[in-house]
Amino acid sequence: MEDDKLSLHIPTPRARPGDPVTFDHISIPAAGLVRRPEISASEEQLRDLPYDLIRVLDPDGKAVGPWNPQLSADHLRRGLRAMLLTRIFDDQLFRAHRQGKTTFFMKSAGEEAIGASQSLALRASDMCFPTYRVVSWLMARDYPVVDLVNQIYSNANDPLKGRQLPILYSARDYGFYSLSGNVGTRIGHAVGWAMASAYKRDTRIAIGYIGEGSTAEGDFHEALTFASVYRAPVILCVTNNQWAISSFQGIAGGEATTFAAKAIAYGLPGLRVDGNDFLAVHAATEWAAQRARANHGATLIELFTYRAAGHSTSDDPTKYRPTNEEQAWPLGDPIERLKQHLLGIGEWSELRHTELIAELTEHVRGACKEADAVGTFGKSKPSAREMFEDVYKEPDWRLIEQRRELGV
């Protein structure tokens, strides 16, 4: 019969280019309302949390509620510095790309609070398995900016010796595992690393990231299965920034439920956190870390945020979303929110903020100038002999012959 015909649901975003911008469909609860359970609570006792939104900073910049991490002013200023440095670095290197100094770049705009707060919340010995927009993790740990620029340029001083694409950083000594263009792969690596740490009776835990779009891939579900079964000491983060390149979060199931709620099917606790709230992200990360270190297993955290810039320099977001949509995002700018909190508690000033911006701008310019002197992309490159190093413990005879023929 005619009424029996089936129809296929195709998720579509609420607004496209030319449409008015609105986020009225998103429910944003007031800060400070979500309960903070004990880290020893069973997963059954936590099933309401994936549907809520942990927030600490209220509209006036005050820290409220049980999730307030009670951080020192120095700690907060370190976070603000890392976030500002990330944004200034991104702007400078974006311009470098436009000047032809590199082939590719990706900004973290709008997501700076995530990497910075989690980097400061975890120990130096813990390991981060990142996605593209977590460079603020390195900024918070004072990784040399010039090394980042050299890696982007793939020049003779590239710390990765030309073996990675631009912005696919790797810094083991800073707890930063190698980035991959295949974003979803790293979350499984994080679980495996954490399992190995537990197997060896070590003290280190891991944190892994995946974009909300990549949760539709098998890597995500395999990682959650292993994390649950073996109670891996790992924090699994879904960065829900609303867009996976040009596909909105509904394509990955965001219309049906929250991404944090996906934890329930695996017997894991899930937290949904305001990703633009430095204090909320810090607090949720501390809670999950304490739980992991106490052998209570993994936690899935959905970091609810918005990608303010394009996916990359190869992307034009005006082709698929309304112009200036990022300005209407109801959770605001993470840097401005932390700044307002520091101002409110009397631990910051507009003058100090202006001076810090000037200082960091000069710092980034100096790093770029130093890297420019070594050579931008195509003007300088690592020695060809690097192709033959660190491949095999004992070089194959063919590699030895090829290296001899090349004269390196």
C-alpha positions as MATLAB code, in Angstrom:
seq = 'MEDDKLSLHIPTPRARPGDPVTFDHISIPAAGLVRRPEISASEEQLRDLPYDLIRVLDPDGKAVGPWNPQLSADHLRRGLRAMLLTRIFDDQLFRAHRQGKTTFFMKSAGEEAIGASQSLALRASDMCFPTYRVVSWLMARDYPVVDLVNQIYSNANDPLKGRQLPILYSARDYGFYSLSGNVGTRIGHAVGWAMASAYKRDTRIAIGYIGEGSTAEGDFHEALTFASVYRAPVILCVTNNQWAISSFQGIAGGEATTFAAKAIAYGLPGLRVDGNDFLAVHAATEWAAQRARANHGATLIELFTYRAAGHSTSDDPTKYRPTNEEQAWPLGDPIERLKQHLLGIGEWSELRHTELIAELTEHVRGACKEADAVGTFGKSKPSAREMFEDVYKEPDWRLIEQRRELGV';
ca = [
       0.000    0.000    0.000;
       1.024    3.588   -0.586;
       1.211    4.297    3.164;
       3.666    1.437    3.674;
       6.439    3.021    1.604;
       9.616    3.623    3.540;
      11.585    6.842    3.574;
      15.264    7.370    4.292;
      16.249   10.079    6.747;
      19.171   12.226    5.571;
      20.487   14.500    8.358;
      20.847   18.092    7.215;
      22.195   21.119    9.092;
      19.710   23.730   10.247;
      21.414   26.504    8.285;
      23.362   26.750    5.061;
      25.122   29.715    3.376;
      22.675   32.618    3.077;
      20.444   31.407    5.901;
      20.140   33.335    9.176;
      22.395   32.047   11.954;
      20.710   30.514   14.978;
      21.681   28.083   17.707;
      18.289   28.200   19.394;
      18.002   24.425   19.157;
      20.951   23.951   21.525;
      20.079   23.801   25.221;
      22.778   25.467   27.314;
      22.223   24.892   31.048;
      23.421   27.407   33.588;
      26.924   26.965   34.984;
      27.392   25.063   38.225;
      24.299   22.852   38.112;
      25.790   19.449   37.210;
      26.630   17.190   40.138;
      30.210   15.989   40.632;
      30.191   12.327   41.722;
      32.954   10.481   43.512;
      35.580    8.969   41.196;
      34.734    5.531   42.578;
      31.083    5.732   41.500;
      29.909    2.867   39.330;
      28.970    3.483   35.710;
      25.334    2.726   36.592;
      25.339    5.711   38.955;
      26.650    8.080   36.266;
      24.204    7.597   33.396;
      22.644   11.026   33.659;
      25.936   12.860   33.081;
      26.276   12.242   29.300;
      23.049   14.194   28.740;
      24.032   17.223   30.798;
      26.743   19.828   30.201;
      29.437   20.487   32.785;
      30.088   24.220   33.065;
      32.012   26.229   35.660;
      32.223   29.802   34.331;
      28.969   31.745   34.470;
      28.122   34.693   32.157;
      29.966   37.073   34.503;
      33.129   34.973   34.490;
      32.623   33.638   38.010;
      33.589   30.049   38.816;
      30.576   28.292   40.339;
      29.398   24.819   41.261;
      30.944   21.536   42.400;
      33.166   21.181   39.330;
      35.163   24.344   40.132;
      38.750   22.984   40.167;
      39.950   25.736   42.533;
      43.034   26.487   40.434;
      45.669   28.979   41.499;
      45.960   32.301   39.695;
      49.385   31.289   38.379;
      47.908   28.122   36.901;
      45.125   30.089   35.233;
      47.597   32.588   33.810;
      49.663   29.731   32.378;
      46.543   28.490   30.656;
      45.695   31.927   29.295;
      49.234   32.346   27.988;
      49.158   28.972   26.198;
      45.802   29.783   24.607;
      46.875   33.232   23.460;
      50.162   31.884   22.126;
      48.271   29.254   20.143;
      45.978   31.809   18.537;
      48.813   34.210   17.693;
      50.881   31.338   16.300;
      47.945   30.161   14.183;
      47.374   33.620   12.730;
      51.048   34.069   11.906;
      51.450   30.669   10.242;
      48.170   31.053    8.361;
      49.678   34.184    6.805;
      52.894   32.273    6.104;
      50.850   29.764    4.137;
      49.266   32.567    2.131;
      52.785   33.832    1.402;
      53.748   30.451   -0.048;
      56.078   29.462    2.792;
      54.303   26.170    3.428;
      51.818   23.933    1.665;
      49.231   23.380    4.374;
      48.041   24.661    7.741;
      45.193   24.169   10.206;
      43.986   26.578   12.888;
      42.773   25.735   16.391;
      40.571   28.833   16.639;
      37.817   28.343   19.209;
      39.326   25.159   20.635;
      42.402   26.496   22.423;
      41.057   25.741   25.906;
      40.963   21.999   25.279;
      44.631   21.197   24.697;
      45.907   23.839   27.111;
      43.743   22.842   30.084;
      44.224   19.110   29.620;
      47.970   19.502   29.189;
      48.148   21.358   32.499;
      45.764   18.943   34.227;
      47.841   15.839   33.451;
      51.343   14.808   34.469;
      54.431   15.335   32.350;
      54.843   11.555   32.071;
      51.324   10.946   30.689;
      50.896   10.571   26.929;
      48.611   12.544   24.631;
      47.364   10.982   21.391;
      46.172   14.134   19.610;
      44.102   15.298   16.702;
      44.896   18.361   14.577;
      43.716   21.127   16.890;
      45.569   20.261   20.101;
      48.741   22.300   19.556;
      47.875   24.289   22.693;
      48.976   21.135   24.579;
      52.526   21.849   23.409;
      52.221   25.582   24.055;
      51.236   24.860   27.657;
      54.404   22.763   28.056;
      56.701   25.393   26.511;
      57.610   23.405   23.421;
      59.954   25.579   21.282;
      57.832   27.538   18.810;
      60.681   27.618   16.293;
      60.619   23.801   16.151;
      56.931   23.921   15.229;
      57.685   26.379   12.425;
      60.614   24.307   11.158;
      58.360   21.250   11.058;
      55.714   23.162    9.108;
      58.363   24.314    6.633;
      59.966   20.817    6.450;
      63.314   22.588    6.336;
      66.813   21.425    7.283;
      66.051   21.945   10.994;
      62.746   20.081   10.927;
      62.780   18.046   14.181;
      60.901   15.271   12.350;
      63.431   15.268    9.489;
      60.863   15.785    6.756;
      58.957   12.613    7.568;
      55.621   14.209    8.433;
      53.259   16.535    6.607;
      53.012   20.123    7.920;
      51.301   20.433   11.355;
      51.507   16.676   12.002;
      53.732   17.273   15.019;
      55.415   14.727   17.263;
      57.150   15.476   20.554;
      57.678   12.432   22.742;
      59.509   14.320   25.479;
      56.463   16.567   25.845;
      53.973   13.704   26.066;
      52.736   14.307   22.524;
      52.403   11.248   20.295;
      52.752   11.639   16.531;
      49.774   13.177   14.765;
      48.166   11.332   11.875;
      46.181   12.512    8.891;
      43.878    9.560    9.568;
      42.357   11.175   12.640;
      40.427    8.228   14.034;
      43.447    5.945   14.339;
      45.007    7.588   17.366;
      42.242    6.810   19.837;
      42.939    3.094   19.521;
      46.644    3.745   19.984;
      45.860    5.628   23.190;
      43.954    2.640   24.561;
      46.742    0.228   23.616;
      49.397    2.451   25.195;
      47.344    2.717   28.379;
      46.811   -1.044   28.493;
      50.565   -1.559   28.177;
      51.179    0.897   30.997;
      48.779   -1.009   33.245;
      50.236   -4.365   32.200;
      53.715   -3.160   33.211;
      52.368   -1.832   36.529;
      53.459    1.665   35.499;
      51.933    4.926   36.781;
      51.309    6.723   33.488;
      47.934    7.185   31.836;
      46.973    8.192   28.300;
      44.562   10.658   26.762;
      43.293   10.213   23.215;
      41.262   12.445   20.920;
      38.894   11.871   18.041;
      36.681   14.292   16.137;
      32.939   13.787   16.307;
      32.888   12.954   12.590;
      35.390   10.121   13.055;
      33.232    8.490   15.747;
      31.297    7.041   12.801;
      34.357    4.918   11.977;
      35.220    1.524   13.386;
      38.345    2.736   15.176;
      36.217    4.557   17.735;
      34.058    1.581   18.641;
      36.974   -0.836   18.776;
      38.829    1.539   21.106;
      35.847    1.824   23.449;
      35.431   -1.954   23.530;
      39.057   -2.553   24.531;
      39.016    0.353   26.992;
      35.952   -1.088   28.684;
      36.927   -4.753   28.716;
      40.447   -4.178   30.053;
      39.670   -1.107   32.185;
      42.423    0.787   30.414;
      43.723    3.850   32.294;
      42.816    6.231   29.492;
      40.751    9.358   28.909;
      38.942    9.244   25.563;
      37.918   12.633   24.193;
      35.442   13.383   21.424;
      35.995   16.929   20.196;
      32.526   17.837   19.007;
      33.274   21.062   17.144;
      30.074   20.698   15.064;
      31.788   20.143   11.696;
      33.966   17.407   10.181;
      35.296   19.278    7.163;
      31.971   20.033    5.414;
      29.863   17.372    7.138;
      27.944   18.561   10.184;
      27.808   16.542   13.379;
      24.400   15.041   12.580;
      26.009   12.807    9.938;
      27.895   11.054   12.760;
      24.771   10.606   14.886;
      24.686   13.893   16.765;
      20.974   14.372   16.074;
      20.018   11.157   17.880;
      21.915   11.614   21.135;
      25.025   13.179   22.615;
      28.427   11.771   21.771;
      29.121   11.330   25.479;
      26.105    8.995   25.650;
      27.870    6.528   23.364;
      29.879    5.536   26.448;
      26.833    3.918   28.054;
      26.707    1.044   25.569;
      30.254    0.103   26.551;
      29.775    0.346   30.311;
      31.941    3.465   30.523;
      31.201    6.752   32.279;
      30.557    9.623   29.895;
      30.962   13.326   30.614;
      29.742   16.139   28.394;
      31.731   19.310   28.945;
      31.660   22.923   27.791;
      34.798   22.846   25.641;
      35.110   26.642   25.703;
      35.321   26.707   29.493;
      38.956   26.243   30.574;
      37.973   25.428   34.152;
      35.286   22.905   33.207;
      37.590   21.021   30.846;
      40.342   21.026   33.471;
      38.004   19.722   36.173;
      36.531   16.939   34.039;
      40.010   15.864   32.968;
      41.221   15.778   36.573;
      38.201   13.663   37.565;
      38.794   11.192   34.732;
      42.537   11.066   35.469;
      41.966   10.339   39.147;
      39.525    7.615   38.197;
      42.035    6.041   35.790;
      44.891    6.191   38.317;
      42.662    4.479   40.897;
      42.147    1.570   38.468;
      38.485    2.387   37.837;
      39.086    2.429   34.095;
      38.433    4.742   31.182;
      36.167    7.776   30.799;
      34.683    9.201   27.607;
      34.528   13.003   27.509;
      32.600   14.909   24.862;
      34.154   18.369   24.480;
      31.289   20.507   23.224;
      32.812   23.344   21.183;
      32.848   24.994   17.757;
      35.462   25.103   14.984;
      35.666   28.847   14.407;
      37.974   28.695   11.377;
      37.964   26.547    8.273;
      38.928   22.902    8.506;
      42.260   23.762    6.910;
      43.814   26.115    4.385;
      42.302   23.828    1.729;
      38.779   24.510    3.006;
      36.300   27.366    2.538;
      33.621   27.118    5.264;
      31.467   29.782    3.588;
      30.567   27.097    1.039;
      28.679   24.990    3.583;
      27.789   27.090    6.629;
      26.441   30.619    7.165;
      28.909   33.475    7.182;
      30.090   34.435   10.675;
      28.259   31.519   12.254;
      31.117   31.148   14.744;
      30.319   34.577   16.193;
      26.876   33.353   17.231;
      28.168   30.263   19.032;
      26.455   30.442   22.449;
      29.461   29.256   24.473;
      31.598   32.215   23.437;
      35.348   32.572   22.994;
      37.444   30.409   25.371;
      40.227   32.985   25.648;
      37.878   35.848   26.419;
      36.040   33.783   29.030;
      39.212   32.862   30.936;
      40.418   36.459   30.674;
      37.167   37.717   32.179;
      37.461   35.219   35.027;
      40.972   36.416   35.865;
      39.854   40.031   35.694;
      36.943   39.244   37.988;
      39.127   37.717   40.707;
      41.581   40.599   40.506;
      44.437   38.539   39.072;
      44.645   40.202   35.648;
      44.251   43.567   33.958;
      43.601   44.925   30.493;
      47.115   46.411   30.487;
      48.738   43.075   31.342;
      46.631   41.395   28.688;
      47.739   43.889   26.031;
      51.360   43.509   27.115;
      51.131   39.704   26.967;
      49.719   39.813   23.443;
      52.589   42.071   22.366;
      55.155   39.813   24.046;
      53.785   36.631   22.465;
      53.425   38.272   19.055;
      57.086   39.242   19.138;
      58.005   35.752   20.328;
      56.208   34.098   17.404;
      57.640   36.590   14.902;
      61.119   35.872   16.209;
      60.604   32.135   15.841;
      59.310   32.583   12.291;
      62.241   34.814   11.410;
      64.659   32.202   12.744;
      62.947   29.441   10.764;
      62.777   31.628    7.639;
      66.560   32.020    7.808;
      66.941   28.228    7.680;
      64.504   28.047    4.772;
      60.811   27.867    4.007;
      59.164   24.956    2.184;
      61.184   23.966   -0.887;
      63.998   26.393   -0.060;
      65.602   24.098    2.471;
      65.108   20.465    3.390;
      66.616   17.722    5.547;
      69.538   15.771    4.161;
      68.621   12.952    1.790;
      70.458   10.548    4.080;
      67.525   10.815    6.497;
      65.595    8.528    4.135;
      67.879    5.704    5.187;
      68.072    6.379    8.928;
      65.799    4.889   11.624;
      64.126    2.488    9.203;
      65.734   -0.846   10.072;
      67.866   -1.804   13.045;
      70.249   -3.493   10.595;
      70.100   -1.813    7.140;
      69.170   -4.086    4.259;
      71.913   -4.487    1.618;
      69.699   -2.766   -0.929;
      69.443    0.331    1.269;
      73.202    0.338    1.709;
      73.663    0.181   -2.049;
      71.073    2.882   -2.724;
      72.685    5.171   -0.169;
      76.101    4.593   -1.759;
      74.708    5.418   -5.187;
      73.118    8.598   -3.834;
      76.382    9.642   -2.234;
      74.984   10.296    1.226;
];
